[in-house]
Amino acid sequence: MSFSSATVVDTLALSPRVRRVVLQIDDPEALAVKSGGDSAVGVYFSAPQGEGRNYSVRYHEGDRITLDVVLHARGLATTWARGARPGDRVGLDHARSWYRPEPSTHWQLLVADLSGLPATARIIEELPEGVPATAIVEVADQDDLDYLPRRESVTVIACVGTGNGMAPSRLAAAVRDFTVPAGRGYCWFAGEAAESRAVRKYLRGMGWAIDQMDVTGYWRFDSETWDAKYALVAEEVEAVWVDAMREGRGERAADEAFDEALERAGL
């Protein structure tokens, strides 16, 4: 069991576009929040059932987690975050993380749009001393960049006013334009799913090994249309992931095989 209820204990507006919500977890052992830099949990607004959204865990200490929620013009999650008050109850489940650079990594490339900004901030904050990194981030406004911690070893490349459901994304193009440093690199991506596929394919085409990247689609443009198409092929493409895991190929390889199956299905 990985489910636990939780109580809102504090909220804070960090900026016009980001609101912080602090939760106290009823059963932290059951939930088992991960320690990775992009640790995430599913938050269900009508616990234990009901609709929910996935959020990055910005901070975790004991039975408390801090979520920094990126606000949009409308939507279930935005409505919840704006209206959350101490004492409100939610459900938490599916604690997980993806960020796994190998010890042999010489440098890191962090790529994200607004949805991945909280995880990017935590990864930057927790980077070991002396590890160089470049963060390619796609934001709505220049002020969004103020959210990121400043580190001498981290270079920020900003795409302002693109992507994020407002305009075509430039994340994959920015990765292709990036001059790859010497040594073994690692890429972490969190953003729109079509851009994640383009980035993964580009890096694999460059000869990167599968353990040099953790590329995750956090959301999908025109998701309602995509969901309807996916329902027609779900059983077939999900079997590809299951077969890859059964063959012992590992989660990264299974995810890649699954994404390739989606692409073959026109998704």
C-alpha positions in Angstrom: 0.0 0.0 0.0 1.4 3.4 -0.9 -1.6 5.6 -0.1 -1.9 8.1 2.7 -4.2 11.0 3.5 -2.7 14.4 4.3 -3.6 17.7 5.7 -2.8 21.2 4.4 -0.8 23.0 7.1 0.4 26.1 5.2 0.2 27.9 1.9 2.3 30.8 0.4 2.2 32.7 -2.8 5.8 32.6 -4.1 5.0 34.5 -7.3 1.9 35.3 -9.5 2.5 31.9 -11.1 3.7 29.7 -8.3 1.9 28.8 -5.0 3.4 26.8 -2.3 1.4 24.2 -0.4 2.8 22.4 2.7 1.2 19.0 3.6 1.4 16.9 6.7 1.2 13.2 5.8 -0.9 10.9 8.0 1.2 7.7 7.2 4.6 8.7 5.8 5.8 5.0 5.9 3.0 3.9 3.7 3.5 6.7 1.2 7.3 6.3 1.1 8.3 9.6 -0.5 11.3 9.1 -2.7 14.6 11.0 -2.2 15.4 11.8 -5.8 15.6 15.4 -7.0 12.4 15.0 -9.0 10.5 13.1 -6.3 6.8 13.3 -7.0 3.5 12.3 -5.6 0.0 12.1 -6.9 -2.4 14.4 -5.1 -6.1 13.5 -5.0 -8.3 16.4 -4.1 -11.2 14.2 -2.9 -9.4 11.6 -0.8 -9.1 8.7 -1.2 -10.9 8.6 -4.6 -11.4 11.4 -7.0 -9.4 13.4 -9.5 -5.8 14.2 -8.9 -2.6 15.6 -10.4 1.1 14.8 -10.0 3.3 17.3 -8.2 7.1 17.5 -7.6 8.1 17.4 -4.0 10.2 20.6 -3.5 11.1 19.8 0.1 10.6 16.7 2.3 11.3 16.5 6.0 9.7 13.9 8.3 6.0 13.7 7.8 5.8 17.0 5.8 6.2 17.7 2.1 6.3 21.0 0.3 4.7 21.3 -3.2 5.3 24.3 -5.4 2.3 24.4 -7.8 2.6 26.2 -11.1 -0.7 28.1 -11.7 -2.5 28.3 -15.0 -5.4 30.3 -16.2 -7.8 27.6 -15.2 -7.9 23.9 -14.3 -8.6 21.5 -11.5 -5.1 21.7 -10.0 -4.9 25.5 -10.2 -8.3 25.9 -8.5 -7.2 23.6 -5.7 -3.9 25.3 -5.2 -5.4 28.8 -5.2 -8.1 27.8 -2.7 -6.1 25.4 -0.4 -6.3 26.4 3.2 -4.9 24.9 6.5 -7.1 22.0 7.5 -8.0 20.9 4.0 -7.6 17.2 3.3 -6.2 15.4 0.3 -5.1 11.9 -0.7 -1.5 11.1 -1.7 -0.3 8.1 -3.7 2.2 6.9 -6.3 5.4 8.3 -4.8 8.2 8.0 -7.4 11.2 9.7 -9.0 13.2 9.4 -12.2 16.4 11.4 -11.7 19.3 8.9 -11.6 22.6 10.2 -12.9 25.4 7.6 -12.8 28.4 8.2 -10.5 30.6 8.4 -13.6 28.7 11.4 -14.9 30.9 14.4 -15.6 28.2 17.0 -16.4 24.4 17.3 -16.5 21.8 18.7 -18.8 18.5 19.6 -17.2 15.6 20.4 -19.5 12.2 21.5 -18.4 9.2 23.7 -19.1 7.0 25.3 -16.3 5.7 21.9 -15.2 9.2 20.7 -14.4 10.5 23.9 -12.9 10.0 22.9 -9.2 11.9 19.6 -9.8 14.6 21.5 -11.7 15.0 23.9 -8.8 15.4 21.1 -6.3 17.9 19.3 -8.5 20.0 22.5 -8.9 19.8 23.1 -5.1 21.0 19.5 -4.4 23.7 19.2 -7.0 27.0 18.1 -5.5 29.7 20.7 -5.4 31.7 20.9 -8.5 29.3 19.1 -10.8 28.7 21.4 -13.8 25.2 21.6 -15.2 23.2 23.4 -17.9 19.5 24.1 -17.3 17.5 24.7 -20.5 14.1 26.0 -19.2 11.0 27.1 -21.1 9.0 29.7 -19.2 6.1 32.1 -19.8 7.9 35.2 -18.6 11.4 36.3 -17.7 10.3 36.7 -14.0 9.7 32.9 -13.9 13.5 32.5 -13.9 13.7 34.1 -10.5 12.3 30.9 -9.0 15.5 28.9 -9.8 18.3 28.8 -7.3 21.6 30.4 -8.4 24.7 28.1 -8.5 28.1 29.0 -9.9 28.3 25.6 -11.5 24.9 25.9 -13.3 24.3 27.8 -16.6 20.7 28.7 -17.4 19.5 28.9 -21.0 16.0 30.3 -21.2 13.3 30.0 -23.8 10.9 32.8 -22.8 7.3 32.9 -24.1 7.3 29.6 -26.0 5.8 26.2 -25.2 3.7 25.6 -22.0 0.5 25.2 -24.1 0.7 28.8 -25.2 3.0 28.5 -28.3 5.1 25.8 -30.0 7.8 24.5 -27.8 11.5 25.1 -28.4 12.9 22.7 -25.9 13.9 20.0 -28.4 15.4 22.6 -30.7 17.4 24.1 -27.8 18.8 20.7 -26.9 19.9 20.2 -30.5 21.5 23.6 -30.4 23.4 22.8 -27.2 27.1 22.3 -27.5 27.9 19.0 -25.8 30.8 19.3 -23.4 33.6 16.7 -23.2 33.1 13.7 -20.9 30.2 11.6 -20.0 26.9 13.5 -19.8 23.5 12.9 -18.3 20.2 14.4 -19.4 17.1 14.8 -17.3 14.0 16.1 -19.0 10.6 17.1 -17.6 8.0 18.7 -19.9 5.6 18.2 -22.8 5.5 14.5 -24.0 6.1 15.2 -27.7 9.2 17.2 -26.8 10.4 14.5 -24.5 10.2 12.0 -27.4 12.1 14.3 -29.7 14.9 14.8 -27.1 15.2 11.1 -26.4 15.5 10.2 -30.1 18.0 13.0 -30.7 20.3 11.9 -27.8 20.0 8.2 -28.7 20.9 9.1 -32.3 24.0 10.9 -30.9 25.0 7.6 -29.4 24.0 8.2 -25.8 23.4 5.1 -23.7 20.0 4.5 -22.1 21.5 5.0 -18.6 22.6 8.5 -19.6 19.1 10.0 -19.6 15.8 10.1 -17.7 13.4 11.7 -20.1 9.8 12.1 -18.8 6.7 13.6 -20.4 5.0 15.5 -17.5 2.0 16.5 -19.6 0.6 16.2 -23.1 -0.7 18.9 -25.5 -4.3 18.3 -26.5 -4.5 15.5 -24.1 -8.2 14.8 -24.6 -7.7 14.0 -28.3 -4.7 11.9 -27.5 -6.5 10.0 -24.7 -9.3 9.0 -27.1 -6.8 7.7 -29.6 -4.8 5.9 -27.0 -7.9 4.1 -25.7 -8.1 2.3 -29.1 -4.5 0.8 -28.8 -3.9 0.8 -25.0 -3.9 -3.0 -24.5 -1.4 -3.5 -27.4 1.1 -0.8 -26.4 0.9 -1.5 -22.7 1.9 -5.1 -23.5 5.1 -3.8 -25.0 6.1 -2.3 -21.6 5.1 -5.4 -19.7 7.1 -7.7 -22.1 10.2 -5.5 -21.8 10.1 -5.7 -18.0 9.4 -9.4 -18.0 12.5 -9.8 -20.2 14.6 -8.0 -17.6 15.4 -5.0 -19.8 14.8 -2.5 -17.0 12.5 0.4 -16.5 14.3 2.8 -18.8 14.4 0.4 -21.7 10.7 -0.5 -21.1 9.8 3.1 -21.1 11.7 3.6 -24.4 10.0 0.6 -26.0 6.6 1.8 -24.8 7.2 5.3 -26.4 8.3 3.7 -29.7 5.1 1.6 -29.7 3.1 4.8 -29.2 4.9 6.4 -32.1 4.2 3.4 -34.3 0.5 3.7 -33.4 0.5 7.3 -34.5 0.5 8.7 -30.9 
